[in-house]
């Protein structure tokens, strides 16, 4: 960055023009803050996007995956993970009233869709509800591959037990655009429903979402 005119450096451009005028890679460079002796910060930001394929994919990466990129150590990896998690939580709040009734599949879909916009991997969420079906919190349980999502009952119900949720709705996206459940989706739903009965935390629904469609297990009498 020393060879880049001061006025063209990402941080200075943000100060002068505002964050909305910067490219995604420039914003990532501002977040990373400093480069290394071997690479300027903007080059590291470019490596990240190149390695994972998109900004959204960078946000899905684990700490270990981020640290494999040259120039990204534990501190920078934590900064990146924290920033993307804050963005996801902001999207969730903007999706609607945090204490709104989220018992219906349509309301659940509206709440979760902003969290999976343009995601090319399946993301699995647990939406925790109180006794009046009001939102407590939304946990991202896992990020799967393009064709499979892993969600063990232990991870799904962990936060629900800690936060004393009365019930929960699990949600995941189908990047293919077809919300029809797979056989694995059906088996997982049955497994989670049984775990909920044992724990006394009812699984209200399993909702599969795409940008413009949804599938509700409850509406199809499968829960």
Backbone torsions as a table, in degrees:
resi	resn	phi	psi	omega
1	UNK	NA	-15.0	-178.4
2	UNK	-64.7	-28.8	179.6
3	UNK	-82.4	-8.4	179.5
4	UNK	-88.3	129.6	177.2
5	UNK	-52.9	139.7	-175.3
6	UNK	-52.1	-39.6	-176.6
7	UNK	-68.0	-18.4	-177.9
8	UNK	-100.1	-0.8	177.9
9	UNK	-72.2	144.3	-174.0
10	UNK	-52.9	-44.1	-177.3
11	UNK	-65.1	-42.5	179.7
12	UNK	-67.5	-37.1	177.6
13	UNK	-64.9	-37.4	177.5
14	UNK	-63.8	-44.0	-179.9
15	UNK	-62.4	-41.5	-175.5
16	UNK	-78.2	-38.0	-170.3
17	UNK	-115.4	-15.2	-177.1
18	UNK	97.1	153.4	-175.5
19	UNK	-62.4	-33.0	-176.2
20	UNK	-68.4	-12.9	-179.8
21	UNK	-92.5	-6.2	-178.5
22	UNK	-91.4	150.8	174.3
23	UNK	-72.9	166.2	178.9
24	UNK	-60.9	-40.1	179.7
25	UNK	-66.4	-36.3	177.6
26	UNK	-66.4	-41.5	177.7
27	UNK	-62.2	-40.4	177.9
28	UNK	-63.7	-38.2	178.0
29	UNK	-64.3	-40.7	176.8
30	UNK	-61.9	-41.0	-179.3
31	UNK	-64.6	-43.8	-179.7
32	UNK	-66.8	-33.7	171.5
33	UNK	81.5	-55.2	-175.5
34	UNK	-133.1	148.3	175.7
35	UNK	-89.0	-162.6	177.4
36	UNK	-123.0	177.2	178.6
37	UNK	-63.6	-24.7	-177.7
38	UNK	-96.2	-13.8	-176.0
39	UNK	-156.0	134.6	175.4
40	UNK	-70.9	161.7	-173.5
41	UNK	-61.4	-36.5	-178.7
42	UNK	-67.2	-34.7	177.6
43	UNK	-67.0	-38.1	177.9
44	UNK	-64.1	-41.8	177.9
45	UNK	-61.3	-41.6	178.3
46	UNK	-64.2	-38.9	177.8
47	UNK	-60.9	-42.8	-179.1
48	UNK	-59.3	-49.6	-178.5
49	UNK	-64.9	-40.2	178.9
50	UNK	-64.9	-41.7	-178.0
51	UNK	-64.0	-43.1	-174.6
52	UNK	-99.2	-14.4	173.2
53	UNK	98.4	-21.5	179.7
54	UNK	-167.3	164.2	176.5
55	UNK	-63.6	-41.8	179.6
56	UNK	-59.7	-38.6	179.8
57	UNK	-69.1	-33.5	174.3
58	UNK	-60.0	-41.1	178.9
59	UNK	-65.8	-24.3	179.6
60	UNK	-86.6	-13.7	-174.4
61	UNK	-68.2	147.2	176.0
62	UNK	-80.5	167.8	177.6
63	UNK	-59.3	-41.6	-179.1
64	UNK	-64.3	-40.3	178.1
65	UNK	-65.8	-40.7	178.7
66	UNK	-63.3	-40.0	-176.3
67	UNK	-69.8	-14.1	177.6
68	UNK	-76.8	-13.9	179.3
69	UNK	-81.3	125.9	-179.8
70	UNK	-54.9	131.2	-179.4
71	UNK	97.1	-8.8	179.5
72	UNK	-109.0	109.2	176.1
73	UNK	-99.7	-172.9	-178.7
74	UNK	-56.8	-42.0	-177.3
75	UNK	-65.3	-48.0	-179.5
76	UNK	-65.7	-37.8	178.1
77	UNK	-61.9	-41.3	178.5
78	UNK	-66.4	-39.3	177.7
79	UNK	-60.5	-44.6	-179.2
80	UNK	-65.2	-47.3	-179.2
81	UNK	-61.3	-41.8	-179.7
82	UNK	-65.0	-41.1	-178.6
83	UNK	-64.6	-43.6	-179.8
84	UNK	-69.2	-34.0	177.5
85	UNK	-67.7	-39.4	175.4
86	UNK	-61.1	-40.8	178.3
87	UNK	-61.8	-42.1	178.9
88	UNK	-63.6	-40.6	-179.6
89	UNK	-68.7	-36.3	175.7
90	UNK	-63.0	-43.0	178.6
91	UNK	-60.8	-40.6	-179.4
92	UNK	-64.6	-40.6	179.1
93	UNK	-67.1	-39.0	179.6
94	UNK	-69.3	-20.3	-178.4
95	UNK	-70.3	-16.6	179.1
96	UNK	161.8	176.1	-179.8
97	UNK	-58.5	125.1	-176.6
98	UNK	-61.4	-21.8	179.1
99	UNK	-109.9	20.5	-179.5
100	UNK	-70.8	159.5	174.9
101	UNK	-71.6	118.7	-178.3
102	UNK	-117.5	34.0	-176.9
103	UNK	-78.9	-24.4	-177.7
104	UNK	-89.2	151.0	-177.6
105	UNK	-62.4	-38.5	-179.9
106	UNK	-64.4	-42.7	178.9
107	UNK	-64.4	-40.6	177.8
108	UNK	-62.3	-44.9	-179.3
109	UNK	-61.6	-43.0	178.7
110	UNK	-62.8	-35.3	-178.4
111	UNK	-69.8	-40.0	-172.0
112	UNK	-92.0	-28.1	-175.5
113	UNK	-50.7	-43.2	-179.8
114	UNK	-60.4	-20.4	-178.5
115	UNK	-81.2	-13.9	-175.7
116	UNK	-124.2	15.7	-179.9
117	UNK	-58.4	126.1	176.7
118	UNK	64.3	14.3	176.5
119	UNK	-74.5	135.2	178.4
120	UNK	-100.9	6.0	175.0
121	UNK	-121.7	154.8	175.2
122	UNK	-73.9	131.2	176.7
123	UNK	-117.8	133.6	-175.3
124	UNK	-112.3	127.6	-176.6
125	UNK	-123.4	150.7	170.4
126	UNK	-117.5	119.2	179.3
127	UNK	-100.2	113.1	-174.6
128	UNK	-89.6	136.4	-177.2
129	UNK	-126.6	152.3	175.8
130	UNK	-90.2	-169.9	-176.0
131	UNK	-66.6	-17.3	179.1
132	UNK	-105.3	19.1	179.3
133	UNK	62.9	26.3	177.1
134	UNK	-92.6	147.1	-175.5
135	UNK	-66.6	130.9	173.2
136	UNK	-101.3	-55.4	177.1
137	UNK	-165.6	163.9	176.9
138	UNK	-121.6	121.3	-179.6
139	UNK	-105.9	129.7	169.8
140	UNK	-83.6	112.7	-174.4
141	UNK	-81.2	-43.7	-176.8
142	UNK	-160.3	161.5	171.9
143	UNK	-122.8	121.5	-175.4
144	UNK	-99.5	-168.7	176.0
145	UNK	-82.8	-172.4	-179.7
146	UNK	-66.6	-23.1	-174.5
147	UNK	-127.4	11.3	179.9
148	UNK	-156.8	143.8	175.8
149	UNK	-124.5	132.4	178.4
150	UNK	-102.1	125.7	179.5
151	UNK	-147.6	96.0	179.1
152	UNK	-78.3	142.3	179.1
153	UNK	-52.2	-32.9	-179.9
154	UNK	-59.6	-46.5	179.7
155	UNK	-70.7	-37.6	-177.9
156	UNK	-64.1	-42.9	-174.2
157	UNK	-95.2	-3.3	-176.8
158	UNK	-57.5	-55.5	-178.8
159	UNK	-67.2	-33.5	-179.8
160	UNK	-61.9	-38.6	177.7
161	UNK	-69.0	-45.6	-178.8
162	UNK	-61.9	-41.0	-175.0
163	UNK	-94.2	9.0	176.4
164	UNK	55.2	43.4	177.5
165	UNK	-68.8	143.8	176.8
166	UNK	-82.5	-31.1	-179.9
167	UNK	-158.2	174.1	176.7
168	UNK	-151.2	160.0	173.0
169	UNK	-122.3	130.7	175.4
170	UNK	-98.4	145.0	-175.3
171	UNK	-139.6	137.7	167.2
172	UNK	-145.3	160.0	-177.6
173	UNK	-100.6	153.1	171.7
174	UNK	-112.6	103.2	-179.9
175	UNK	-59.2	-20.2	180.0
176	UNK	-65.7	-20.9	-177.1
177	UNK	93.9	-7.5	178.8
178	UNK	-106.4	114.6	-176.6
179	UNK	-81.2	0.9	-179.0
180	UNK	-58.6	128.9	-177.7
181	UNK	-69.6	145.5	173.8
182	UNK	-85.0	171.3	175.8
183	UNK	-60.6	-37.6	178.0
184	UNK	-64.1	-37.9	177.8
185	UNK	-61.8	-41.9	-179.1
186	UNK	-66.1	-45.2	179.9
187	UNK	-63.2	-41.9	179.6
188	UNK	-63.2	-41.3	-179.3
189	UNK	-61.3	-44.2	178.2
190	UNK	-61.9	-40.7	179.7
191	UNK	-64.4	-42.6	179.9
192	UNK	-68.9	-37.6	178.5
193	UNK	-62.8	-40.6	179.0
194	UNK	-67.3	-42.0	178.1
195	UNK	-61.6	-39.3	178.5
196	UNK	-63.4	-38.8	178.1
197	UNK	-63.8	-39.9	179.9
198	UNK	-65.7	-40.5	-176.5
199	UNK	-84.4	-13.1	-177.0
200	UNK	77.7	23.6	177.1
201	UNK	-121.8	106.0	-170.9
202	UNK	-71.5	133.9	170.4
203	UNK	-83.9	106.6	-176.6
204	UNK	-74.3	-38.9	-175.4
205	UNK	-165.0	160.6	168.0
206	UNK	-124.4	116.2	-176.1
207	UNK	-112.3	126.4	176.0
208	UNK	-104.2	129.3	-174.3
209	UNK	-122.5	151.6	168.4
210	UNK	-128.8	178.6	-179.5
211	UNK	-56.7	-29.3	-176.1
212	UNK	-136.1	9.4	-179.2
213	UNK	-139.2	166.0	174.8
214	UNK	-150.7	161.2	173.9
215	UNK	-132.5	125.6	-180.0
216	UNK	-110.8	121.0	177.4
217	UNK	-63.0	-37.8	-179.8
218	UNK	-66.0	-42.6	-180.0
219	UNK	-65.3	-22.5	177.4
220	UNK	-99.5	15.8	176.3
221	UNK	57.5	35.9	178.7
222	UNK	-103.8	2.5	173.2
223	UNK	-130.3	NA	NA
